[in-house]
């Protein structure tokens, strides 16, 4: 069974390693959507894989670091691509959510990055 919980935050960033003149090298912002995916068996006594409240609680300090901030100034996000952001979230979330199976980062309405747990 897979569960997912979506989070939203607003952040600004600029990508320092893109070619000169690339639009993403300029300071700009996004309305990010980040989806946390949990994969596991249904607990027979609780009737669920995980409590959505636990996912929300685990994400709260991360969202506080990301929302309405300049991502380049967040330690570990000096090059804040969607891919780097997905790994950043994974590394901080996985210890408290051992059933974490994927992180999806939507940078725009049409562009997303998915980081999946290695097989």
Rosetta blueprint (number, residue, H / E / L):
1 X L
2 X E
3 X E
4 X E
5 X E
6 X E
7 X E
8 X E
9 X E
10 X E
11 X E
12 X E
13 X E
14 X L
15 X L
16 X L
17 X L
18 X L
19 X L
20 X L
21 X L
22 X L
23 X H
24 X H
25 X H
26 X L
27 X L
28 X E
29 X E
30 X E
31 X E
32 X E
33 X E
34 X E
35 X E
36 X E
37 X E
38 X E
39 X E
40 X L
41 X L
42 X L
43 X L
44 X L
45 X L
46 X L
47 X L
48 X L
49 X L
50 X L
51 X L
52 X H
53 X H
54 X H
55 X H
56 X H
57 X H
58 X H
59 X H
60 X H
61 X H
62 X H
63 X H
64 X H
65 X H
66 X H
67 X L
68 X L
69 X E
70 X E
71 X H
72 X H
73 X H
74 X L
75 X L
76 X L
77 X L
78 X L
79 X L
80 X L
81 X L
82 X H
83 X H
84 X H
85 X H
86 X H
87 X H
88 X H
89 X H
90 X H
91 X H
92 X H
93 X H
94 X L
95 X L
96 X L
97 X L
98 X L
99 X L
100 X E
101 X E
102 X E
103 X E
104 X E
105 X E
106 X E
107 X L
108 X L
109 X L
110 X L
111 X L
112 X E
113 X E
114 X E
115 X E
116 X E
117 X L
118 X L
119 X L
